Amino acid sequence: MTKQAQKTLFLSLLLAITLGLAGYFKYQELQQADETIALADHVADDEHRQQEKTIQPETAMTLAEGETIVTGANMLAQVLQSDVDIFAPPEVEKPVAKKPSRKRKLKQKRVPKQVAQAPVQPEPEKPTAPPLPFKFMGKLWGEDGYQVFVTLEDANLILKQGDYIASLYKVEAIKPPQMTLIYLPLSQQQTLNIGM
């Protein structure tokens, strides 16, 4: 017999034993449940007789008049016969509020009820234009007004009022000591110091 066949036979045997034990324990569980139900029925039938029984001598307890011994069987019978939900939360007596006297009513101030408000979320910050990427190099007064010389990365630019730069900036005004630019994506105004 090969190792694979031995392994398969061994696993099959273990499975059969496991199933057999599971069936046996389930049978025992059902038998025990039937006995419990039979015991509960017997206890319910004998409840009246058990209440009338006197305390046995081996139970060395003295009971006051009207007290009974509660055994597990008595409790089980009482629970099975009652309509009480044993899983319900216990009932708590609500305290009765006393009505305030007339004098107290006059002294009390009416406080308006506060309506719960949803937490206010802070407004998201408005986006801002990035810092100007230009470096001022100089300016010149000419017939068309001021011309401003700037560098943008490696490029030299000559700007005058109304010019557009890389579809991102527009030269709004040139009035020394400042040149006003508009950052077009956000329509925000920025200034570049160009000296007097």
C-alpha positions in Angstrom: 0.0 0.0 0.0 1.4 3.4 -0.9 1.9 6.3 1.5 -0.9 8.2 -0.3 -3.3 5.4 0.1 -2.4 4.9 3.8 -2.9 8.6 4.4 -6.3 8.6 2.7 -7.4 5.5 4.7 -6.2 7.1 8.0 -8.0 10.4 7.3 -11.2 8.5 6.3 -11.0 6.5 9.6 -10.5 9.7 11.6 -13.5 11.3 9.8 -15.7 8.3 10.6 -14.7 8.3 14.3 -15.4 12.0 14.5 -18.8 11.7 12.9 -19.6 8.8 15.2 -18.6 10.8 18.4 -20.6 13.8 17.2 -23.7 11.7 16.7 -23.3 10.1 20.2 -22.9 13.4 22.0 -25.9 14.9 20.1 -27.9 11.8 21.2 -26.8 12.3 24.8 -27.7 16.0 24.6 -31.2 15.2 23.3 -31.7 12.5 26.1 -30.7 15.1 28.7 -33.1 17.7 27.3 -35.9 15.1 27.4 -35.1 14.3 31.0 -35.1 18.0 31.9 -38.5 18.5 30.4 -39.8 15.4 32.2 -38.4 16.7 35.4 -39.9 20.1 34.9 -43.3 18.5 34.2 -42.9 16.3 37.4 -41.9 19.4 39.4 -44.9 21.4 38.2 -47.3 18.6 39.1 -45.8 18.2 42.5 -45.4 21.9 43.3 -48.4 22.1 45.4 -47.3 19.1 47.5 -43.8 20.4 47.9 -45.2 23.7 49.3 -47.2 21.8 51.9 -44.2 19.6 53.0 -42.6 20.4 56.2 -38.9 20.8 56.5 -37.0 17.6 56.8 -34.9 17.0 59.9 -31.7 16.8 58.0 -32.3 20.4 56.8 -31.1 22.3 59.9 -32.8 25.6 59.2 -35.3 27.5 61.1 -37.8 29.5 58.9 -40.0 32.3 59.9 -43.7 31.9 59.4 -44.7 32.1 55.7 -41.1 31.5 54.4 -40.3 28.6 52.0 -37.1 26.9 50.9 -36.3 27.7 47.3 -34.6 24.8 45.6 -33.3 24.6 42.1 -36.3 22.4 41.1 -38.7 24.9 42.6 -37.1 27.8 40.8 -37.1 25.9 37.5 -40.8 25.0 37.9 -41.7 28.6 38.8 -39.8 30.0 35.8 -41.4 27.5 33.4 -44.9 28.2 34.7 -44.6 32.0 34.8 -45.0 34.4 31.9 -42.0 36.4 33.1 -39.3 37.2 30.5 -36.1 36.3 32.4 -34.0 38.1 29.8 -35.8 41.4 30.1 -34.1 44.2 32.0 -35.3 44.7 35.6 -38.0 47.2 36.1 -36.9 50.3 38.0 -39.5 52.4 39.8 -39.4 56.0 38.5 -39.2 58.6 41.2 -42.2 60.8 41.4 -41.2 64.4 41.1 -42.8 66.7 43.6 -44.6 69.7 42.3 -42.8 72.9 43.3 -44.7 75.2 45.6 -46.3 78.3 44.3 -43.5 80.5 45.7 -40.9 78.4 44.0 -42.7 78.6 40.7 -42.4 82.4 40.8 -38.7 82.3 41.5 -37.8 79.9 38.8 -36.7 81.5 35.6 -37.7 80.0 32.3 -34.6 78.8 30.5 -35.2 78.1 26.8 -34.4 74.7 25.6 -31.3 74.5 23.6 -31.6 72.8 20.3 -28.7 70.5 19.6 -26.8 71.9 16.7 -24.7 70.0 14.3 -21.0 70.8 14.9 -19.9 73.6 12.7 -17.2 72.6 10.3 -14.6 75.1 9.7 -14.7 76.7 6.3 -12.0 75.2 4.0 -9.3 77.7 3.4 -9.5 79.4 0.1 -6.8 78.4 -2.3 -4.1 81.1 -2.7 -1.9 81.9 -5.6 1.6 80.6 -5.4 4.5 83.0 -4.8 5.5 85.0 -7.8 8.1 83.2 -9.9 9.6 86.4 -11.3 12.9 88.1 -10.3 12.9 91.9 -10.9 15.9 93.0 -13.0 15.0 96.6 -13.8 12.6 99.0 -15.4 12.5 101.6 -18.2 10.2 104.6 -18.9 9.2 104.8 -22.6 6.6 106.2 -24.9 4.1 103.4 -24.0 4.8 103.8 -20.2 6.9 101.7 -18.0 8.6 98.5 -19.2 9.7 96.0 -16.5 12.6 93.6 -17.0 12.1 90.3 -15.1 13.5 86.8 -15.3 11.3 83.7 -15.2 13.5 80.6 -14.7 16.1 81.0 -17.5 14.1 83.4 -19.7 14.4 87.2 -19.7 11.0 89.0 -20.2 10.1 92.6 -20.9 6.6 93.3 -19.5 4.2 96.2 -20.0 0.7 96.8 -18.8 -1.9 94.4 -20.3 0.7 91.6 -21.1 -0.1 87.9 -20.4 2.6 85.6 -19.1 2.2 81.9 -19.8 -1.6 82.1 -19.5 -1.2 82.3 -15.8 -0.5 86.0 -15.1 -1.7 89.3 -16.5 0.1 92.6 -15.9 -2.7 94.7 -14.4 -0.7 97.9 -13.7 2.8 99.2 -13.4 3.0 102.1 -10.9 6.4 102.3 -9.1 7.2 101.1 -6.5 4.9 98.1 -7.4 3.8 96.1 -10.5 0.4 94.6 -10.0 -0.2 91.1 -11.5 -3.4 89.0 -11.6 -3.0 85.2 -11.0 -5.6 84.1 -13.6 -6.6 80.6 -12.3 -7.8 82.1 -9.0 -8.3 85.8 -10.1 -6.1 86.9 -7.2 -4.0 90.1 -7.3 -0.3 90.0 -6.4 2.3 92.6 -6.4 6.0 92.7 -7.3 8.3 95.4 -5.8 10.0 97.2 -8.6 11.5 100.1 -6.7 11.0 103.9 -7.3 
